[in-house]
Amino acid sequence: MILFISVYFMLSSLLAFGQDLPPYEPCDLAYRLEQRGDFCFWHSSNDGAVGQMNFFEANQQCQLRGAKLATPNTQDIAEWFQLRQDVVGRRQRDYWIGGLDEPWRNGSYYWLDGTPWDQAHANNFWAVGEPSGPPNHCIALAGRDEIVKGYWDDRHCYNDDLDFICQRERRRVCTCSENESKFCDIGFGCTSFRVCESGLVITVQCAPGEVADSVNQTCAPANEVQAPCGQLRSCAGFGNASVPIYDNMCHTYYRCENDQWQEELDCPEGEIWDEIRQSCESVESTCEPCGHSSTTPDGSPCPGPRIPNIKL
């Protein structure tokens, strides 16, 4: 790994503006991030090696970059997206964004990041005749149809011919007091991180094939690093069971052996992981929170989920 060292002595003066947090930094142009307000946005079409994929794969790809599928939940961001759809290279492309209407949510739309859904706002940005409803549950930003370009369109979540847009909050200035040592943040793409060491800000760039590990403040292969940058998820207390991944709506799961993470797997289209039966099953027959059944197949009440003690 390569160390790029920048010295910021006594940057605490930056906090003298009556704010609890240091100011934001510009978005990193090296990754072709675009800045709007307090957020940085990345279009997967900027990287020809990424390819097109379904909604759940796109969600995972954003997470592995330390980001999330974009949430155009304000007038400013939604209108800006419409303008950016006319940029050369984005025309005739549709992009997944971070909204969906899963069947077990009782037909109501929501944003993956937990932002409240504003129906009045949404009504201004749905394309004419949208949403069309089942079997389409995931929201895309339309680009192929000139008439509705930049507006929202619900699509089948397993359509695998869409690009996607990732979003993350802009990084704040990393402030180091004299002789202070601490972890600051992870860069976009999870391939670098910043720390304070003895009052200096140090940027650590990971070697190819490695990602940033904020827990151990180092770089390591993805299968040795906890999510979201890496693939590793907590297996503590799960023995030899497989566990649903809730932030992918249980369409994916990971397998444990002797309380150790082994691999991440996908359920077939239309099915989700049933932790009780330890198999991929229908949404209707699977207990909450993955499915919408309140009873197990034998009629007994559903037990609560055994959610690992890390953010999924």
C-alpha positions in Angstrom: 0.0 0.0 0.0 1.1 3.6 -0.6 0.9 6.3 1.9 0.1 9.8 0.8 0.7 12.1 3.7 -0.9 15.6 4.1 -0.2 17.7 7.1 -3.0 19.6 8.8 -1.7 21.1 12.0 -4.2 22.3 14.5 -7.2 22.3 12.2 -9.6 22.7 15.1 -9.9 26.3 14.1 -12.2 25.1 11.3 -14.7 24.2 13.9 -15.0 27.8 15.0 -18.0 28.5 12.9 -20.4 27.4 15.5 -20.8 23.9 13.9 -20.5 20.6 15.7 -19.0 19.0 12.6 -16.1 20.1 10.3 -17.0 21.4 6.8 -17.6 19.2 3.8 -14.9 18.4 1.3 -15.4 18.5 -2.5 -16.3 15.2 -4.1 -13.4 13.2 -5.4 -13.0 13.8 -9.1 -10.6 10.9 -9.5 -13.7 8.6 -9.3 -15.7 10.9 -11.6 -18.1 11.7 -8.7 -20.6 14.5 -9.2 -21.5 16.9 -6.4 -24.9 18.1 -5.6 -25.6 19.7 -2.2 -24.1 17.5 0.6 -23.8 14.4 -1.6 -21.6 12.8 -4.2 -23.1 10.7 -7.0 -21.5 8.1 -9.2 -23.0 6.6 -12.4 -22.0 3.0 -13.1 -21.9 3.9 -16.8 -18.7 5.9 -15.9 -17.0 2.5 -15.6 -17.3 0.2 -18.6 -16.1 -2.7 -16.6 -19.0 -2.7 -14.2 -21.8 -3.7 -16.6 -25.5 -3.8 -16.2 -27.3 -5.8 -13.5 -30.5 -6.3 -11.6 -31.6 -4.1 -8.6 -30.2 -6.3 -5.9 -26.9 -6.7 -7.6 -26.8 -2.9 -8.1 -27.5 -2.4 -4.4 -24.6 -4.6 -3.4 -22.3 -2.9 -5.8 -23.0 0.5 -4.3 -22.5 -0.9 -0.8 -19.1 -2.3 -1.8 -18.1 1.2 -2.8 -19.1 2.6 0.6 -22.2 4.1 -0.9 -25.9 3.3 -1.4 -28.3 3.4 -4.4 -29.3 7.0 -5.0 -32.2 8.6 -3.2 -33.7 11.5 -5.2 -36.1 12.4 -2.4 -35.9 16.2 -2.7 -37.0 18.5 -5.5 -33.5 19.7 -6.1 -31.9 16.3 -6.5 -34.7 14.8 -8.5 -34.7 17.8 -11.0 -30.9 17.6 -11.2 -31.1 13.9 -12.1 -33.5 14.8 -14.9 -30.9 17.3 -16.3 -28.0 14.9 -15.9 -29.8 12.2 -17.9 -29.2 14.3 -21.0 -25.4 14.1 -20.6 -23.6 12.4 -23.5 -23.0 8.8 -22.5 -26.2 8.6 -20.4 -28.7 8.9 -23.1 -30.6 5.7 -23.9 -29.7 4.3 -20.5 -32.0 3.5 -17.6 -30.6 3.6 -14.0 -31.6 1.8 -10.8 -32.2 4.2 -7.9 -32.8 3.2 -4.3 -36.6 3.0 -4.1 -38.9 0.0 -4.2 -42.3 -1.4 -3.4 -41.8 -4.9 -2.1 -44.9 -7.1 -1.6 -44.4 -7.5 2.1 -44.4 -3.8 2.6 -48.2 -3.7 1.9 -47.9 -2.0 -1.4 -46.2 1.2 -0.1 -43.0 2.5 -1.6 -40.0 3.3 0.5 -36.3 4.3 0.2 -33.6 1.8 1.0 -31.7 4.4 3.2 -34.7 4.8 5.5 -35.7 8.3 4.2 -39.4 8.8 4.6 -41.4 8.4 1.4 -43.1 11.6 0.3 -46.0 10.7 -1.9 -46.7 14.3 -3.1 -43.0 14.6 -4.1 -43.1 11.2 -5.9 -46.2 12.2 -7.9 -44.2 14.9 -9.5 -41.6 12.5 -10.8 -43.4 9.4 -11.8 -43.5 9.0 -15.6 -47.0 9.1 -17.2 -48.8 5.9 -16.4 -46.4 4.9 -13.7 -46.1 3.1 -11.4 -47.5 0.2 -13.3 -47.5 -2.2 -10.3 -46.8 -5.9 -9.9 -44.7 -7.6 -11.0 -42.7 -4.4 -11.1 -41.5 -3.3 -7.7 -38.1 -1.5 -8.1 -37.7 2.1 -9.2 -35.5 3.1 -12.2 -34.6 6.5 -13.6 -35.8 6.4 -17.2 -33.5 7.3 -20.1 -34.2 5.2 -23.1 -37.6 6.7 -23.8 -37.2 10.4 -24.8 -40.8 11.2 -23.6 -40.2 10.2 -20.0 -36.4 10.7 -19.8 -35.4 11.5 -16.2 -38.7 10.5 -14.7 -39.3 7.4 -12.5 -40.5 4.1 -13.8 -41.1 0.9 -11.8 -39.4 -2.2 -13.2 -39.1 -5.9 -12.5 -36.4 -6.1 -9.8 -34.6 -8.9 -11.7 -34.3 -7.0 -15.0 -30.5 -7.2 -15.5 -30.1 -4.6 -18.3 -30.0 -1.4 -16.2 -27.1 0.7 -15.0 -27.3 2.3 -11.5 -26.5 5.4 -9.5 -24.7 5.4 -6.2 -24.9 8.1 -3.6 -22.8 8.9 -0.5 -22.6 11.9 1.8 -19.6 14.2 1.0 -16.7 13.5 3.3 -15.9 16.1 6.0 -12.5 17.6 6.5 -10.4 15.2 8.6 -9.3 17.3 11.6 -6.3 16.3 13.8 -5.3 17.9 17.0 -1.7 17.9 17.9 -0.5 14.4 18.8 -4.0 13.0 18.1 -4.4 9.5 16.6 -7.8 8.3 15.3 -9.6 6.8 12.3 -11.3 9.4 10.1 -13.1 7.8 7.1 -13.2 5.5 4.1 -12.9 6.9 0.6 -15.3 6.2 -2.2 -14.8 2.7 -3.6 -13.5 1.4 -0.3 -10.0 1.4 -1.7 -8.5 4.0 0.7 -9.0 5.4 4.2 -7.7 8.3 6.3 -6.4 8.3 9.8 -4.8 10.8 12.2 -1.4 9.7 13.4 0.4 12.0 15.9 -1.5 15.0 14.6 -1.0 14.3 10.9 -3.7 13.2 8.4 -2.5 10.1 6.5 -4.3 8.7 3.5 -3.8 5.0 3.0 -4.3 3.7 -0.5 -5.0 -0.1 -0.6 -3.2 -2.4 -3.0 -5.1 -3.9 -5.9 -7.5 -6.7 -4.7 -7.8 -5.2 -1.2 -10.4 -3.0 0.5 -10.4 -0.7 3.5 -10.9 -2.3 6.9 -12.1 0.4 9.3 -12.2 -2.1 12.3 -8.5 -2.9 12.0 -7.5 0.3 10.2 -5.7 -1.6 7.5 -6.3 -3.0 4.0 -7.2 -6.6 3.4 -8.9 -9.0 0.8 -12.7 -8.4 0.7 -13.4 -11.9 2.1 -11.5 -10.8 5.3 -13.2 -7.5 5.8 -16.7 -6.8 7.3 -19.5 -5.5 5.2 -20.2 -3.1 3.7 -16.8 -2.7 2.1 -16.0 -6.4 2.4 -17.9 -9.6 2.2 -17.4 -10.7 5.8 -20.5 -10.7 8.0 -20.9 -11.7 11.6 -21.5 -15.5 12.2 -21.2 -15.2 16.0 -23.7 -17.6 17.5 -25.0 -18.9 14.2 -23.0 -22.1 14.2 -23.6 -23.9 10.9 -26.6 -21.9 9.8 -27.2 -19.6 6.9 -28.4 -16.0 7.5 -30.5 -13.7 5.4 -29.0 -10.4 4.3 -31.7 -7.9 5.3 -30.3 -4.9 3.3 -30.9 -6.9 0.1 -34.4 -7.8 1.2 -33.3 -11.3 2.0 -32.9 -12.2 -1.7 -29.3 -13.0 -0.7 -27.9 -14.8 2.3 -24.6 -15.9 3.8 -23.4 -19.3 5.0 -21.7 -19.9 8.3 -19.7 -22.9 9.5 -18.6 -23.2 13.2 -19.5 -19.5 13.7 -17.2 -18.5 10.8 -18.3 -16.7 7.6 -17.9 -18.9 4.4 -19.6 -17.3 1.4 -22.5 -15.2 0.2 -25.2 -16.7 -2.0 -28.3 -15.7 -4.0 -31.8 -17.1 -3.9 -33.5 -18.0 -7.2 -35.6 -15.2 -8.8 -38.8 -14.6 -6.8 -37.6 -16.3 -3.6 -36.0 -15.2 -0.4 -34.0 -16.9 2.3 -36.1 -18.5 5.1 -33.9 -18.7 8.2 -36.2 -21.2 9.9 -36.3 -23.8 7.0 -32.8 -22.9 5.9 -33.8 -22.7 2.3 -35.0 -20.2 -0.3 -38.8 -20.0 -0.2 -41.7 -17.8 -1.4 -42.3 -14.4 0.2 -45.8 -15.5 1.3 -44.6 -18.5 3.2 -41.6 -16.9 4.9 -41.7 -15.3 8.4 -41.3 -11.6 8.9 -39.2 -9.5 8.5 -38.1 -11.2 5.3 -41.5 -12.5 4.3 -44.9 -11.4 5.4 -46.1 -14.6 7.1 -46.8 -14.4 10.9 -46.7 -18.1 11.4 -44.3 -20.9 10.5 -45.3 -23.7 8.0 -46.5 -25.8 11.0 -48.7 -23.0 12.2 -46.7 -21.9 15.2 -45.9 -18.1 15.7 -42.8 -16.8 13.9 -39.8 -16.3 16.2 -38.0 -13.0 16.0 -35.0 -12.8 13.6 -31.5 -13.4 15.0 -30.0 -10.3 13.6 -26.2 -10.2 13.9 -24.7 -7.5 16.0 -23.3 -5.6 13.1 -25.0 -3.3 10.6 -26.2 -5.4 7.6 
